[in-house]
C-alpha cells in the first residue's frame, strides 16, 4: 500500500494543484476567456451527450489515418 501512495501521490498532487490554480485564476479573472474547471467539465459532458465531440474525434482520426 505504501508503494502505491509513493508512486501515485506526487502526480495526483500535481494535478490537484493545477486544478486549484486554474479555478483560482478563473475566479479572479473578469474575462470569459478562462472558463472554470466546472464550466469546462460541463461543456465536455454536454458535447459528449449531444454527439459533437465523438463525431469530431472520429473525423479527426480518419483525417489522421489518411494523411
Backbone as CSV, one residue per row, in Angstrom:
resi,resn,N_x,N_y,N_z,CA_x,CA_y,CA_z,C_x,C_y,C_z
1,UNK,0.820,-1.194,0.000,0.000,0.000,0.000,0.863,1.256,0.000
2,UNK,1.942,1.219,0.719,2.811,2.380,0.798,3.446,2.686,-0.558
3,UNK,3.720,1.643,-1.334,4.310,1.842,-2.653,3.355,2.603,-3.571
4,UNK,2.065,2.256,-3.506,1.075,2.950,-4.335,1.032,4.438,-3.991
5,UNK,1.054,4.728,-2.718,0.982,6.123,-2.292,2.219,6.888,-2.731
6,UNK,3.372,6.265,-2.643,4.598,6.968,-3.015,4.715,7.148,-4.526
7,UNK,4.109,6.256,-5.297,4.162,6.378,-6.749,3.053,7.274,-7.300
8,UNK,1.863,7.172,-6.738,0.728,7.929,-7.266,0.540,9.278,-6.588
9,UNK,1.082,9.435,-5.403,0.885,10.671,-4.649,1.360,11.920,-5.370
10,UNK,2.630,11.986,-5.782,3.106,13.215,-6.435,2.361,13.586,-7.716
11,UNK,2.079,12.644,-8.630,1.313,13.048,-9.823,-0.104,13.526,-9.488
12,UNK,-0.769,12.842,-8.554,-2.123,13.261,-8.183,-2.108,14.611,-7.482
13,UNK,-1.109,14.856,-6.661,-0.971,16.148,-6.006,-0.730,17.241,-7.038
14,UNK,0.086,16.961,-8.039,0.333,17.933,-9.099,-0.923,18.272,-9.866
15,UNK,-1.726,17.273,-10.181,-2.988,17.506,-10.886,-3.937,18.326,-10.021
16,UNK,-4.000,18.007,-8.731,-4.868,18.753,-7.815,-4.434,20.214,-7.714
17,UNK,-3.134,20.449,-7.617,-2.626,21.823,-7.544,-2.947,22.566,-8.834
18,UNK,-2.761,21.921,-9.962,-3.079,22.543,-11.248,-4.555,22.934,-11.320
19,UNK,-5.439,22.047,-10.884,-6.873,22.352,-10.903,-7.217,23.511,-9.973
20,UNK,-6.586,23.558,-8.807,-6.847,24.649,-7.868,-6.363,25.973,-8.442
21,UNK,-5.167,25.985,-9.012,-4.643,27.219,-9.622,-5.552,27.667,-10.756
22,UNK,-5.987,26.740,-11.593,-6.895,27.050,-12.699,-8.196,27.663,-12.165
23,UNK,-8.766,27.052,-11.133,-10.024,27.552,-10.569,-9.846,28.948,-9.980
24,UNK,-8.740,29.187,-9.303,-8.493,30.500,-8.713,-8.318,31.549,-9.808
25,UNK,-7.531,31.233,-10.824,-7.321,32.184,-11.923,-8.642,32.483,-12.626
26,UNK,-9.450,31.473,-12.846,-10.741,31.678,-13.499,-11.663,32.524,-12.629
27,UNK,-11.568,32.370,-11.320,-12.441,33.118,-10.412,-12.047,34.591,-10.318
28,UNK,-10.761,34.881,-10.377,-10.342,36.276,-10.207,-10.248,37.033,-11.527
29,UNK,-10.418,36.336,-12.631,-10.355,36.972,-13.943,-11.754,37.393,-14.367
30,UNK,-11.866,38.616,-14.882,-13.174,39.122,-15.298,-13.591,38.637,-16.683
31,UNK,-12.652,38.163,-17.448,-12.952,37.751,-18.817,-13.484,36.318,-18.855
32,UNK,-14.223,36.019,-19.897,-14.724,34.650,-20.063,-13.742,33.794,-20.862
33,UNK,-12.553,34.349,-21.126,-11.546,33.608,-21.889,-10.981,32.438,-21.088
34,UNK,-11.112,32.487,-19.771,-10.621,31.402,-18.926,-11.823,30.833,-18.167
35,UNK,-12.428,29.783,-18.703,-13.574,29.187,-18.003,-13.098,28.398,-16.794
36,UNK,-13.978,28.211,-15.850,-13.628,27.440,-14.658,-13.547,25.953,-15.009
37,UNK,-12.880,25.173,-14.180,-12.860,23.722,-14.429,-14.270,23.122,-14.462
38,UNK,-15.159,23.632,-13.627,-16.535,23.109,-13.608,-17.260,23.423,-14.916
39,UNK,-17.070,24.648,-15.438,-17.691,25.001,-16.723,-17.130,24.145,-17.852
40,UNK,-15.820,23.903,-17.801,-15.186,23.083,-18.832,-15.696,21.650,-18.775
41,UNK,-15.817,21.117,-17.568,-16.331,19.752,-17.395,-17.771,19.653,-17.903
42,UNK,-18.585,20.662,-17.604,-19.979,20.659,-18.055,-20.054,20.712,-19.585
43,UNK,-19.199,21.522,-20.190,-19.189,21.605,-21.658,-18.742,20.284,-22.276
44,UNK,-17.771,19.622,-21.651,-17.330,18.305,-22.140,-18.467,17.295,-22.060
45,UNK,-19.151,17.253,-20.926,-20.286,16.326,-20.775,-21.374,16.612,-21.804
46,UNK,-21.681,17.901,-22.007,-22.712,18.267,-22.985,-22.294,17.873,-24.402
47,UNK,-21.026,18.088,-24.725,-20.532,17.729,-26.050,-20.562,16.233,-26.300
48,UNK,-20.279,15.470,-25.274,-20.349,14.009,-25.413,-21.804,13.572,-25.537
49,UNK,-22.662,14.180,-24.716,-24.080,13.793,-24.724,-24.754,14.119,-26.055
50,UNK,-24.414,15.266,-26.656,-25.074,15.612,-27.922,-24.368,15.029,-29.144
51,UNK,-23.258,14.345,-28.934,-22.581,13.646,-30.016,-21.570,14.467,-30.791
52,UNK,-21.415,15.739,-30.470,-20.493,16.568,-31.252,-19.031,16.210,-31.001
53,UNK,-18.668,15.867,-29.790,-17.271,15.509,-29.511,-16.913,14.154,-30.118
54,UNK,-17.735,13.114,-29.944,-17.396,11.855,-30.615,-17.320,11.995,-32.138
55,UNK,-18.227,12.771,-32.719,-18.212,12.973,-34.172,-16.927,13.666,-34.618
56,UNK,-16.543,14.713,-33.905,-15.321,15.433,-34.258,-14.084,14.558,-34.048
57,UNK,-14.113,13.724,-33.022,-12.987,12.821,-32.758,-12.827,11.813,-33.886
58,UNK,-13.929,11.242,-34.319,-13.875,10.270,-35.415,-13.369,10.928,-36.693
59,UNK,-13.867,12.112,-36.998,-13.413,12.821,-38.197,-11.914,13.108,-38.129
60,UNK,-11.444,13.527,-36.965,-10.013,13.810,-36.803,-9.178,12.559,-36.954
61,UNK,-9.635,11.450,-36.402,-8.892,10.187,-36.519,-8.868,9.689,-37.959
62,UNK,-9.962,9.891,-38.688,-9.994,9.497,-40.108,-9.016,10.350,-40.912
63,UNK,-9.021,11.668,-40.656,-8.049,12.547,-41.349,-6.625,12.151,-41.016
64,UNK,-6.386,11.802,-39.769,-5.051,11.384,-39.350,-4.640,10.082,-40.048
65,UNK,-5.587,9.163,-40.172,-5.277,7.879,-40.794,-4.938,8.019,-42.275
66,UNK,-5.532,9.003,-42.945,-5.317,9.166,-44.377,-4.335,10.289,-44.732
67,UNK,-3.634,10.794,-43.759,-2.672,11.860,-44.074,-1.262,11.324,-44.170
